[in-house]
Each structure stands twice: as structure tokens, then as C-alpha cells.
């Protein structure tokens, strides 16, 4: 039987790791947002945008303006506390101003999400109703979270936007970087496995199917590689079918184009173009033939 010395040795090794790691690992004064608080913030924003579906029943007796004011006040307090933890200590005083600015942008975000809801309903014949979409479509939830996280990203709030986008990613399988620029009336169908990189630009009325990657070419120098646009541009009215990979910052998919499933593109496509991958040869053999 081992003595307690092995515990002491392991504890010393862990303490050494705490002090030599590239990020702070131990201590009471770590200034980091709280993941659970960020999740509650996302849920409150969804309650604000879709109150009849996600709102608190006890508050539904209030006048709409009073309901919105109550939620907005609560959201602003949550934003202030989490932004303050995300900012460097010397910038903490900016948290109140940033939280207030996000609150003023929430009505516009709500309008954009309403357009995304319409895009989903109009684009999917399998959608029985808008209510069905609100309760069961992962794409709309991922887009809602993206639209909030994108505003925080634009305001240069650290950490918080990625925490939001990764929460949506973990629940939907849809990975949209908050830095991406996405236009109105955006539709994600099915959605699992979609990746949209940081410098991607997407126009209006774009439709993506499951497994689509809008990514970067692998940099030789990793994090130290040249900054700039690394991900593609997808212009208005483009449809990209499942499994397609479109890579590179200079790659542009022209307006009105359709990219077929499993396409692999590292170069641009002119507008109103159909990109089709030839199906591999399929061979059918009857079982009796295999025995010969």
C-alpha cells in the first residue's frame, strides 16, 4: 500500500504547474467572466426577444413596454458585471458605458433575428410553423447568439463574445465566430458541423446547409502568421449545400451562386454560377454475381 508521500509529491508537482503555466491557474483575484452567468445572460436576451415563448409567465401580465424595461435593466446589470470581469482592471470603468451601448443595440438585434426567423420559415418547407422553429431549430438559436456576440466583438470586449459563441456551438454543433460579418435574412438548415471563421463576410439572403466550412487556409506560422482577411466572402443570395468547404481570404462566392454538396473551393466563383461535383462511379453487383 502506498504511503501519503505520493499525495505530497503530486501536490508539489501541481503547485509547480500552477506557477509556470502560460495562463493564471490559481488565485482569488483572477478577473474572468463567469460561464454560468454568461449562459443566464443569453437566456435573458432570448426572453427579451421572444417573450411569449421563453419569457417568465409571471411577467406576462405587464404592459409590453414595462416587460421590456424590466428585462433590459436586468440584462444591463448582468452585462456590466461580466464585461467588468473581462476587461483589464485599468479599463473596468468602461464596463458601464459598454453595457449601456449593448442595451441600446438590442432592439436592432431583435429585428435582425426576426428576419432570420422569416428566412428559416420561408426557406424550409418542412417547417410547420414559426413556433416550431423557435422551439426546435438549432440554426436560429446559433444565429441569435452570434448577433449578440458580434456586437460585443465589434466593441472590442474580450473573452465574452467567444464564451457566448462556444455555448451556442456546444448546444447546436454550429460554430460561428463572433467576428464574422453576416447580413440580413440568414438561414441555416439542419446546421450540424457548420463552421464560419472570424473574417468571413456573408451577404443578405444566404443559405447554408449542414457541414459547410467557411474557413482559412492553414497558416505556416500559426498564431504568428500575417493578420488580415483569412476567410472567404459569400455575396448575396448564395446557397451552399452540405459538406462544402470554401477556404481562403481572397475567395469570393459571387452573388446568386449555388455551391453543390462536398465541393472544395480555394478560388473565387463568378456571380450566378452553379458549382457541381461529379458523383463518383457507383457499381451495383447482385449477390449471385459476387459468388461467381
Backbone as numpy.savetxt, mean C-alpha at the origin, in Angstrom:
# Nx Ny Nz CAx CAy CAz Cx Cy Cz
22.51 -32.52 33.26 21.66 -31.33 33.26 22.54 -30.08 33.26
22.19 -29.11 32.41 23.02 -27.91 32.30 22.81 -27.01 33.51
23.86 -26.35 33.92 23.76 -25.38 35.02 23.20 -24.07 34.49
22.96 -23.12 35.40 22.41 -21.82 34.99 23.46 -20.95 34.31
24.68 -21.43 34.23 25.73 -20.65 33.57 25.40 -20.39 32.10
24.70 -21.34 31.48 24.38 -21.15 30.07 23.42 -19.97 29.88
22.53 -19.74 30.88 21.63 -18.58 30.82 22.44 -17.29 30.91
23.37 -17.25 31.84 24.21 -16.06 32.01 25.01 -15.77 30.74
25.57 -16.82 30.15 26.37 -16.64 28.94 25.51 -16.12 27.79
24.31 -16.70 27.65 23.42 -16.26 26.57 22.95 -14.83 26.80
22.68 -14.48 28.08 22.23 -13.13 28.40 23.31 -12.10 28.08
24.56 -12.43 28.38 25.67 -11.52 28.06 25.80 -11.35 26.55
25.62 -12.44 25.82 25.71 -12.37 24.36 24.60 -11.49 23.79
23.38 -11.64 24.35 22.28 -10.80 23.89 22.52 -9.34 24.22
23.03 -9.06 25.40 23.33 -7.68 25.79 24.35 -7.06 24.83
25.32 -7.86 24.41 26.31 -7.39 23.46 25.65 -7.05 22.12
24.72 -7.90 21.72 23.98 -7.64 20.48 23.21 -6.34 20.58
22.55 -6.10 21.74 21.80 -4.86 21.93 22.67 -3.62 21.71
23.89 -3.70 22.14 24.76 -2.51 22.11 25.51 -2.34 20.79
25.59 -3.40 19.99 26.37 -3.31 18.75 25.51 -3.30 17.49
24.19 -3.48 17.63 23.31 -3.53 16.46 23.27 -2.18 15.76
22.92 -2.19 14.48 22.88 -0.95 13.69 21.66 -0.09 14.01
20.67 -0.65 14.73 19.51 0.12 15.18 19.37 -0.05 16.68
18.77 0.93 17.38 18.57 0.77 18.83 17.66 -0.42 19.11
18.06 -1.27 20.04 17.29 -2.45 20.37 16.80 -2.47 21.81
17.36 -1.63 22.65 17.01 -1.71 24.07 17.06 -0.33 24.69
16.07 -0.04 25.53 16.06 1.24 26.22 14.65 1.80 26.31
14.40 2.63 27.32 13.08 3.17 27.56 12.77 4.40 26.71
13.77 5.01 26.12 13.57 6.29 25.46 13.55 6.17 23.93
13.28 4.99 23.41 13.19 4.83 21.96 11.97 5.59 21.45
12.18 6.42 20.45 11.08 7.23 19.90 10.57 6.53 18.64
9.60 5.66 18.82 9.06 4.90 17.71 7.54 4.90 17.78
6.85 5.00 16.64 5.40 4.88 16.66 4.96 3.51 17.17
3.76 3.46 17.69 3.21 2.23 18.23 2.37 1.54 17.16
2.71 0.29 16.81 2.05 -0.39 15.71 0.55 -0.54 15.95
0.16 -0.91 17.16 -1.26 -1.08 17.45 -2.00 0.25 17.35
-1.36 1.32 17.78 -1.98 2.64 17.67 -2.17 3.04 16.21
-1.21 2.68 15.35 -1.32 2.97 13.92 -2.47 2.18 13.30
-2.63 0.93 13.70 -3.74 0.12 13.20 -5.09 0.72 13.62
-5.19 1.16 14.87 -6.43 1.79 15.34 -6.70 3.08 14.58
-5.63 3.81 14.24 -5.78 5.04 13.46 -6.36 4.73 12.08
-5.84 3.69 11.42 -6.37 3.29 10.11 -7.85 2.94 10.22
-8.21 2.22 11.26 -9.61 1.81 11.43 -10.50 3.02 11.67
-10.01 4.01 12.41 -10.81 5.21 12.63 -10.98 6.01 11.34
-9.95 6.04 10.51 -10.07 6.74 9.23 -11.07 6.02 8.34
-11.10 4.70 8.37 -12.10 3.96 7.61 -13.50 4.23 8.16
-13.63 4.36 9.49 -14.92 4.71 10.08 -15.38 6.09 9.62
-14.42 6.99 9.47 -14.74 8.34 9.01 -15.23 8.33 7.57
-14.57 7.57 6.71 -14.88 7.57 5.28 -16.13 6.75 4.96
-16.32 5.64 5.68 -17.48 4.76 5.45 -18.22 4.51 6.76
-18.85 5.54 7.32 -19.43 5.41 8.66 -20.57 4.40 8.76
-21.42 4.31 7.74 -22.55 3.39 7.82 -22.11 1.93 7.85
-20.87 1.66 7.41 -20.38 0.28 7.30 -19.39 -0.07 8.41
-18.59 0.90 8.83 -17.56 0.62 9.84 -17.68 1.53 11.06
-18.64 2.46 11.05 -18.79 3.39 12.16 -19.34 2.73 13.42
-19.27 3.46 14.51 -19.78 2.96 15.79 -21.28 3.23 15.85
-22.07 2.19 16.09 -23.52 2.31 16.08 -24.02 3.37 17.06
-23.33 3.49 18.20 -23.77 4.43 19.23 -23.66 5.88 18.76
-22.82 6.13 17.74 -22.62 7.50 17.26 -23.50 7.84 16.06
-24.21 6.83 15.54 -24.99 7.05 14.33 -26.19 7.96 14.54
-26.55 8.23 15.82 -27.66 9.14 16.10 -27.25 10.60 15.96
-25.96 10.87 15.87 -25.48 12.25 15.72 -25.76 12.76 14.31
-25.84 14.07 14.19 -25.90 14.68 12.87 -24.60 14.36 12.13
-24.65 14.21 10.79 -23.44 13.83 10.05 -22.24 14.73 10.33
-22.46 16.02 10.41 -21.35 16.94 10.65 -20.75 16.73 12.04
-21.62 16.46 13.03 -21.13 16.22 14.39 -20.36 14.91 14.46
-20.88 13.89 13.75 -20.16 12.61 13.71 -18.77 12.81 13.11
-18.71 13.51 11.98 -17.42 13.74 11.32 -16.47 14.52 12.22
-17.00 15.55 12.88 -16.16 16.36 13.77 -15.58 15.53 14.90
-16.40 14.65 15.47 -15.93 13.80 16.57 -14.81 12.88 16.10
-15.02 12.24 14.95 -13.99 11.34 14.42 -12.73 12.10 14.03
-12.88 13.25 13.40 -11.72 14.03 12.97 -10.89 14.48 14.18
-11.56 14.87 15.25 -10.83 15.27 16.45 -10.04 14.10 17.02
-10.66 12.93 17.05 -9.99 11.74 17.57 -8.82 11.35 16.68
-9.02 11.41 15.37 -7.96 11.07 14.42 -6.79 12.04 14.55
-7.08 13.32 14.71 -6.00 14.31 14.83 -5.15 14.05 16.06
-5.78 13.69 17.17 -5.03 13.39 18.39 -4.13 12.17 18.18
-4.68 11.15 17.53 -3.88 9.95 17.27 -2.72 10.25 16.32
-3.00 11.03 15.29 -1.94 11.41 14.36 -0.85 12.19 15.06
-1.25 13.13 15.90 -0.26 13.96 16.61 0.69 13.09 17.44
0.12 12.16 18.19 0.97 11.35 19.08 1.91 10.44 18.29
1.42 9.86 17.19 2.27 8.95 16.42 3.28 9.70 15.55
2.90 10.84 14.99 3.85 11.65 14.22 4.95 12.17 15.13
4.59 12.58 16.34 5.59 13.07 17.29 6.62 12.00 17.61
6.18 10.75 17.69 7.11 9.66 17.97 7.96 9.31 16.75
7.42 9.56 15.56 8.17 9.23 14.35 9.24 10.27 14.02
8.98 11.52 14.39 9.92 12.60 14.06 11.13 12.57 15.00
12.28 13.07 14.55 13.40 13.28 15.48 12.97 14.22 16.60
13.55 14.06 17.76 13.11 14.81 18.94 13.14 16.31 18.72
14.14 16.80 17.97 14.24 18.24 17.75 13.16 18.77 16.82
12.44 17.88 16.13 11.36 18.30 15.23 9.97 18.01 15.80
9.92 17.57 17.04 8.65 17.12 17.63 7.57 18.19 17.60
7.94 19.45 17.69 6.96 20.53 17.71 6.19 20.65 16.40
6.71 20.06 15.33 6.02 20.11 14.05 4.85 19.12 13.98
4.77 18.21 14.93 3.77 17.14 14.86 2.35 17.68 14.84
2.06 18.68 15.64 0.70 19.22 15.68 0.29 19.82 14.35
1.22 20.57 13.74 0.94 21.18 12.44 0.72 20.11 11.36
1.54 19.08 11.37 1.42 18.01 10.38 0.11 17.23 10.56
-0.25 16.95 11.81 -1.50 16.24 12.08 -2.70 17.06 11.60
-2.67 18.36 11.86 -3.76 19.22 11.42 -3.85 19.25 9.90
-2.70 19.26 9.22 -2.69 19.30 7.76 -3.30 18.02 7.18
-2.98 16.88 7.75 -3.56 15.63 7.27 -5.08 15.64 7.44
-5.55 16.15 8.58 -7.00 16.22 8.82 -7.68 17.07 7.75
-7.06 18.17 7.36 -7.67 19.01 6.31 -7.69 18.30 4.96
-6.81 17.32 4.76 -6.77 16.58 3.49 -7.71 15.38 3.47
-8.21 14.96 4.61 -9.03 13.75 4.67 -10.31 13.85 3.83
-11.01 14.99 3.76 -12.19 15.04 2.88 -11.84 14.76 1.42
-10.72 15.26 0.94 -10.30 14.99 -0.43 -9.92 13.52 -0.60
-9.26 12.95 0.39 -8.93 11.53 0.35 -10.21 10.70 0.26
-11.21 11.08 1.05 -12.49 10.36 1.04 -13.13 10.40 -0.34
-13.05 11.56 -1.00 -13.62 11.67 -2.36 -12.89 10.76 -3.34
-11.56 10.69 -3.21 -10.79 9.82 -4.09 -11.15 8.34 -3.87
-11.32 7.96 -2.61 -11.67 6.58 -2.31 -13.07 6.25 -2.84
-13.97 7.22 -2.81 -15.29 7.00 -3.40 -15.18 6.71 -4.89
-14.30 7.42 -5.58 -14.06 7.15 -7.00 -13.48 5.75 -7.20
-12.58 5.35 -6.30 -12.00 4.00 -6.39 -13.08 2.94 -6.17
-14.03 3.21 -5.29 -15.16 2.30 -5.09 -15.97 2.16 -6.38
-16.23 3.29 -7.03 -16.98 3.25 -8.28 -16.21 2.50 -9.36
-14.89 2.70 -9.41 -14.07 1.99 -10.38 -14.15 0.48 -10.17
-14.18 0.08 -8.91 -14.24 -1.34 -8.59 -15.60 -1.92 -8.99
-16.67 -1.19 -8.68 -18.00 -1.67 -9.03 -18.19 -1.72 -10.54
-17.76 -0.67 -11.23 -17.92 -0.62 -12.68 -17.03 -1.64 -13.39
-15.87 -1.95 -12.79 -14.90 -2.80 -13.46 -15.05 -4.28 -13.22
-15.86 -4.66 -12.23 -15.96 -6.08 -11.89 -17.41 -6.55 -11.99
-17.77 -7.28 -13.04 -19.14 -7.77 -13.18 -19.55 -8.74 -12.07
-18.56 -9.29 -11.36 -18.88 -10.22 -10.28 -19.30 -9.50 -8.99
-19.12 -8.18 -8.95 -19.49 -7.41 -7.75 -21.01 -7.27 -7.70
-21.62 -7.88 -6.69 -23.07 -7.81 -6.57 -23.59 -6.45 -6.17
-22.78 -5.71 -5.43 -23.18 -4.39 -4.96 -21.96 -3.66 -4.44
-22.10 -2.37 -4.24 -21.02 -1.59 -3.63 -20.79 -2.02 -2.19
-21.88 -2.41 -1.51 -21.76 -2.89 -0.13 -20.89 -4.14 -0.06
-21.07 -5.02 -1.02 -20.25 -6.24 -1.08 -18.77 -5.89 -1.21
-18.48 -4.90 -2.03 -17.10 -4.46 -2.22 -16.52 -3.91 -0.92
-17.31 -3.08 -0.24 -16.83 -2.45 0.99 -16.49 -3.48 2.07
-17.25 -4.56 2.11 -17.03 -5.54 3.16 -16.05 -6.64 2.79
-15.79 -6.85 1.49 -15.07 -8.07 1.13 -13.97 -7.92 0.09
-13.75 -6.75 -0.47 -12.75 -6.62 -1.53 -11.44 -6.06 -0.95
-10.37 -6.85 -0.98 -9.10 -6.38 -0.40 -8.50 -5.20 -1.16
-8.76 -5.12 -2.47 -8.16 -4.06 -3.26 -8.55 -2.68 -2.79
-9.82 -2.50 -2.48 -10.29 -1.18 -2.05 -9.66 -0.79 -0.71
-9.54 -1.76 0.20 -8.91 -1.46 1.49 -7.45 -1.06 1.30
-6.73 -1.78 0.46 -5.33 -1.46 0.21 -5.19 -0.06 -0.40
-6.11 0.30 -1.29 -6.06 1.62 -1.92 -6.37 2.71 -0.89
-7.36 2.47 -0.03 -7.69 3.45 1.01 -6.48 3.74 1.89
-5.84 2.67 2.36 -4.66 2.86 3.22 -3.55 3.58 2.45
-3.35 3.19 1.19 -2.33 3.87 0.38 -2.61 5.37 0.30
-3.85 5.76 0.07 -4.15 7.18 -0.14 -3.85 8.00 1.11
-4.05 7.43 2.28 -3.69 8.12 3.52 -2.17 8.14 3.69
-1.54 6.98 3.52 -0.09 6.88 3.69 0.65 7.78 2.71
0.12 7.92 1.50 0.77 8.75 0.48 0.84 10.21 0.93
-0.22 10.70 1.56 -0.20 12.09 2.03 0.87 12.29 3.11
0.99 11.33 4.01 2.03 11.40 5.04 3.42 11.34 4.41
3.56 10.49 3.40 4.84 10.37 2.69 5.20 11.70 2.02
4.23 12.33 1.37 4.49 13.61 0.70 4.91 14.68 1.70
4.41 14.59 2.92 4.75 15.57 3.96 6.04 15.18 4.69
6.69 14.12 4.19 7.99 13.68 4.71 7.92 13.23 6.18
6.78 12.65 6.56 6.69 12.02 7.88 7.37 10.66 7.79
8.39 10.39 8.61 9.11 9.11 8.51 8.33 7.95 9.13
8.67 6.75 8.73 8.24 5.47 9.32 6.74 5.22 9.20
5.92 6.18 9.61 4.47 5.99 9.70 3.83 5.54 8.38
4.17 6.16 7.23 3.55 5.71 5.98 3.82 4.24 5.66
5.06 3.79 5.89 5.39 2.40 5.61 4.71 1.45 6.60
4.55 1.87 7.84 3.83 1.04 8.80 2.39 0.82 8.33
1.79 1.88 7.81 0.42 1.78 7.31 0.35 0.85 6.10
1.24 1.07 5.13 1.19 0.28 3.91 1.50 -1.19 4.19
2.38 -1.47 5.12 2.70 -2.86 5.43 1.58 -3.54 6.21
0.81 -2.76 6.97 -0.37 -3.34 7.61 -1.37 -3.78 6.54
-1.61 -2.92 5.55 -2.50 -3.29 4.45 -1.94 -4.48 3.67
-0.62 -4.47 3.45 0.04 -5.58 2.75 -0.18 -6.89 3.48
-0.03 -6.88 4.78 -0.16 -8.12 5.56 -1.58 -8.66 5.53
-2.56 -7.78 5.34 -3.96 -8.20 5.35 -4.50 -8.53 3.96
-3.86 -8.01 2.92 -4.42 -8.17 1.58 -3.49 -8.85 0.58
-2.20 -8.92 0.88 -1.23 -9.41 -0.09 -0.91 -8.40 -1.16
-1.36 -7.16 -0.99 -1.13 -6.08 -1.97 -0.13 -5.11 -1.39
0.99 -4.92 -2.08 2.10 -4.12 -1.56 2.23 -2.84 -2.39
1.65 -1.75 -1.89 1.73 -0.46 -2.57 2.60 0.47 -1.73
3.73 0.87 -2.29 4.59 1.79 -1.55 3.90 3.16 -1.47
3.93 3.79 -0.30 3.25 5.09 -0.16 3.82 6.19 -1.03
5.03 6.00 -1.56 5.61 7.01 -2.43 5.07 6.99 -3.84
4.42 5.90 -4.24 3.87 5.81 -5.60 2.83 6.91 -5.82
2.74 7.36 -7.07 1.74 8.37 -7.44 0.65 7.68 -8.25
-0.57 7.67 -7.71 -1.66 6.94 -8.34 -2.84 7.89 -8.57
-3.33 7.90 -9.80 -4.41 8.79 -10.18 -5.77 8.32 -9.68
-6.83 8.95 -10.22 -8.18 8.68 -9.79 -8.75 7.43 -10.45
-9.82 6.90 -9.82 -10.60 5.81 -10.41 -9.72 4.58 -10.64
-9.02 4.19 -9.58 -8.05 3.09 -9.63 -8.74 1.81 -9.19
-8.52 0.74 -9.95 -9.17 -0.54 -9.67 -8.14 -1.66 -9.59
-8.18 -2.38 -8.48 -7.38 -3.59 -8.29 -8.34 -4.77 -8.25
-8.19 -5.71 -9.18 -9.05 -6.88 -9.22 -8.32 -8.07 -8.61
-8.94 -8.72 -7.66 -8.37 -9.84 -6.88 -7.21 -9.33 -6.01
-6.10 -8.97 -6.63 -5.08 -8.21 -5.91 -3.91 -8.96 -5.33
-4.07 -10.20 -4.94 -3.00 -10.91 -4.25 -1.70 -10.88 -5.06
-0.62 -10.48 -4.42 0.68 -10.50 -5.06 1.03 -9.26 -5.85
0.17 -8.25 -5.87 0.50 -7.01 -6.58 1.59 -6.25 -5.83
2.57 -5.73 -6.58 3.64 -4.90 -6.01 3.73 -3.62 -6.83
3.64 -2.48 -6.14 3.77 -1.17 -6.79 4.90 -0.43 -6.08
5.99 -0.17 -6.80 7.18 0.40 -6.20 7.09 1.89 -5.92
8.07 2.38 -5.19 8.07 3.74 -4.64 7.94 4.84 -5.67
8.63 4.74 -6.80 8.62 5.83 -7.78 7.70 5.54 -8.96
6.81 4.57 -8.80 5.82 4.28 -9.83 4.88 5.47 -10.00
4.50 5.74 -11.25 3.48 6.74 -11.55 2.36 6.05 -12.31
1.15 6.14 -11.79 -0.03 5.52 -12.40 -1.05 6.60 -12.69
-1.57 6.61 -13.90 -2.55 7.61 -14.30 -3.96 7.28 -13.82
-4.94 7.90 -14.46 -6.35 7.70 -14.11 -6.92 6.48 -14.83
-7.92 5.87 -14.17 -8.69 4.77 -14.77 -7.81 3.59 -15.16
-6.88 3.25 -14.29 -5.98 2.11 -14.52 -6.52 0.90 -13.76
-6.37 -0.29 -14.36 -6.83 -1.53 -13.76 -5.66 -2.51 -13.67
-5.43 -3.05 -12.47 -4.39 -4.05 -12.25 -5.02 -5.35 -11.75
-4.54 -6.46 -12.28 -4.97 -7.77 -11.81 -3.91 -8.37 -10.89
-4.25 -9.51 -10.30 -3.39 -10.14 -9.30 -2.01 -10.46 -9.87
-1.02 -10.36 -9.00 0.33 -10.76 -9.37 1.10 -9.79 -10.24
0.56 -8.61 -10.47 1.27 -7.62 -11.28 2.39 -6.98 -10.45
3.55 -6.82 -11.08 4.67 -6.14 -10.44 5.03 -4.90 -11.26
4.98 -3.76 -10.61 5.50 -2.52 -11.18 6.75 -2.20 -10.38
7.88 -2.72 -10.86 9.07 -2.76 -10.03 10.28 -2.09 -10.65
11.40 -2.23 -9.97 12.67 -1.66 -10.40 13.60 -2.77 -10.87
14.48 -2.41 -11.77 15.56 -3.32 -12.13 16.52 -3.40 -10.95
17.05 -4.56 -10.69 17.89 -4.75 -9.51 19.14 -3.89 -9.60
19.36 -2.99 -8.61 20.53 -2.11 -8.66 21.80 -2.87 -8.30
22.90 -2.50 -8.94 24.18 -3.15 -8.66 24.68 -2.82 -7.26
24.41 -1.58 -6.82 24.99 -1.12 -5.56 23.98 -1.06 -4.43
22.81 -1.69 -4.61 21.83 -1.75 -3.54 21.41 -0.37 -3.07
21.46 -0.16 -1.75 20.99 1.08 -1.15 21.81 2.29 -1.59
23.02 2.05 -2.04 23.90 3.15 -2.44 23.79 3.46 -3.93
22.85 2.83 -4.61 22.72 3.07 -6.04 22.17 4.46 -6.32
22.24 4.86 -7.56 21.82 6.20 -7.96 20.35 6.43 -7.63
20.02 7.55 -6.96 18.61 7.85 -6.68 17.90 8.28 -7.96
16.60 8.45 -7.88 15.85 8.87 -9.04 14.70 7.93 -9.30
14.10 8.04 -10.47 12.94 7.22 -10.80 13.40 5.81 -11.17
12.95 4.84 -10.40 13.38 3.46 -10.58 12.26 2.56 -11.09
11.03 3.04 -11.01 9.86 2.22 -11.32 9.09 2.81 -12.51
8.27 2.01 -13.16 7.66 2.44 -14.43 6.56 3.49 -14.27
6.18 4.04 -15.42 5.03 4.94 -15.53 3.94 4.22 -16.31
2.73 4.24 -15.77 1.57 3.63 -16.42 0.57 4.76 -16.69
0.34 5.04 -17.95 -0.51 6.18 -18.29 -2.00 5.83 -18.17
-2.87 6.81 -18.46 -4.31 6.66 -18.27 -4.88 5.48 -19.06
-5.95 4.89 -18.49 -6.78 3.90 -19.19 -6.01 2.64 -19.59
-5.03 2.24 -18.80 -4.25 1.03 -19.06 -4.80 -0.12 -18.22
-4.83 -1.31 -18.81 -5.18 -2.53 -18.09 -3.97 -3.46 -18.13
-3.60 -4.00 -16.97 -2.47 -4.93 -16.88 -2.97 -6.21 -16.24
-2.87 -7.31 -16.99 -3.43 -8.58 -16.54 -2.46 -9.35 -15.65
-2.96 -10.43 -15.07 -2.28 -11.13 -13.98 -0.89 -11.62 -14.35
0.01 -11.48 -13.39 1.35 -12.02 -13.52 2.31 -11.19 -14.34
1.88 -10.05 -14.86 2.77 -9.23 -15.67 3.80 -8.53 -14.79
5.04 -8.43 -15.29 6.11 -7.70 -14.60 6.59 -6.59 -15.51
6.52 -5.36 -15.01 6.94 -4.19 -15.77 7.98 -3.47 -14.91
9.19 -3.36 -15.43 10.32 -2.92 -14.61 11.04 -1.74 -15.23
11.59 -0.88 -14.36 12.50 0.17 -14.81 11.89 1.55 -14.82
12.67 2.53 -14.41 12.19 3.90 -14.32 11.95 4.58 -15.65
12.54 4.08 -16.72 12.34 4.69 -18.03 11.23 3.99 -18.81
10.64 2.96 -18.24 9.60 2.21 -18.92 8.26 2.93 -18.79
7.61 3.18 -19.93 6.32 3.86 -19.96 5.32 2.99 -20.71
4.19 2.71 -20.07 3.10 2.00 -20.74 2.11 3.06 -21.21
2.01 3.21 -22.53 1.24 4.30 -23.11 -0.25 4.22 -22.84
-0.88 5.36 -22.91 -2.30 5.51 -22.65 -3.14 4.50 -23.45
-4.12 3.88 -22.79 -5.05 2.99 -23.46 -4.50 1.62 -23.81
-3.30 1.29 -23.37 -2.71 0.00 -23.71 -3.23 -1.12 -22.81
-3.08 -2.35 -23.31 -3.45 -3.55 -22.55 -2.24 -4.46 -22.52
-1.79 -4.84 -21.33 -0.65 -5.73 -21.17 -1.18 -7.09 -20.72
-0.91 -8.11 -21.52 -1.43 -9.43 -21.25 -0.75 -10.11 -20.07
-1.37 -11.19 -19.61 -0.85 -11.93 -18.46 0.55 -12.48 -18.71
1.37 -12.43 -17.65 2.73 -13.00 -17.63 3.71 -12.28 -18.55
3.34 -11.11 -19.07 4.29 -10.34 -19.87 5.44 -9.86 -18.98
6.61 -9.75 -19.59 7.80 -9.25 -18.89 8.36 -8.10 -19.73
8.25 -6.88 -19.21 8.62 -5.71 -19.99 9.66 -4.88 -19.24
10.72 -4.51 -19.95 11.70 -3.55 -19.41 11.86 -2.38 -20.39
10.98 -2.28 -21.36 10.99 -1.19 -22.32 9.60 -0.63 -22.49
9.51 0.55 -23.09 8.24 1.26 -23.18 7.32 0.65 -24.24
6.04 0.97 -24.09 4.99 0.53 -25.00 4.22 1.76 -25.45
4.02 1.92 -26.74 3.30 3.06 -27.27 1.83 3.00 -26.86
1.15 4.14 -26.94 -0.25 4.18 -26.54 -1.11 3.29 -27.45
-2.22 2.83 -26.88 -3.19 1.99 -27.59 -2.55 0.72 -28.18
-1.66 0.11 -27.41 -0.98 -1.11 -27.84 -1.44 -2.29 -27.00
-1.57 -3.45 -27.65 -1.85 -4.69 -26.93 -0.58 -5.53 -26.88
-0.17 -5.88 -25.69 1.01 -6.72 -25.50 0.53 -8.12 -25.16
0.82 -9.07 -26.03 0.32 -10.44 -25.86 1.50 -11.40 -25.85
1.53 -12.30 -24.89 2.56 -13.33 -24.82 2.02 -14.58 -25.51
2.80 -15.13 -26.45 2.39 -16.37 -27.11 2.30 -17.49 -26.09
1.20 -18.22 -26.13 1.05 -19.35 -25.22 2.03 -20.45 -25.60
2.64 -21.12 -24.63 3.53 -22.24 -24.95 2.74 -23.38 -25.59
3.43 -24.21 -26.36 2.77 -25.33 -27.02 2.22 -26.30 -25.97
0.98 -26.64 -26.13 0.32 -27.57 -25.21 0.14 -28.92 -25.91
0.60 -29.99 -25.30 0.53 -31.33 -25.88 -0.45 -32.16 -25.07
-1.40 -32.80 -25.76 -2.37 -33.67 -25.11 -2.09 -35.11 -25.49
-1.96 -35.97 -24.50 -1.73 -37.40 -24.75 -2.77 -38.22 -23.98
-3.41 -39.09 -24.69 -4.36 -39.99 -24.03 -3.57 -41.03 -23.25
-4.14 -41.50 -22.17 -3.44 -42.47 -21.31 -3.02 -43.71 -22.09
-3.85 -44.17 -23.02 -3.52 -45.38 -23.80 -2.28 -45.16 -24.66
-2.11 -43.93 -25.17 -0.94 -43.63 -25.98 0.32 -43.68 -25.14
0.26 -43.26 -23.89 1.44 -43.26 -23.03 1.92 -44.66 -22.73
1.04 -45.66 -22.83 1.41 -47.03 -22.50 2.13 -47.71 -23.65
2.02 -47.15 -24.85 2.64 -47.78 -26.02 4.15 -47.61 -26.01
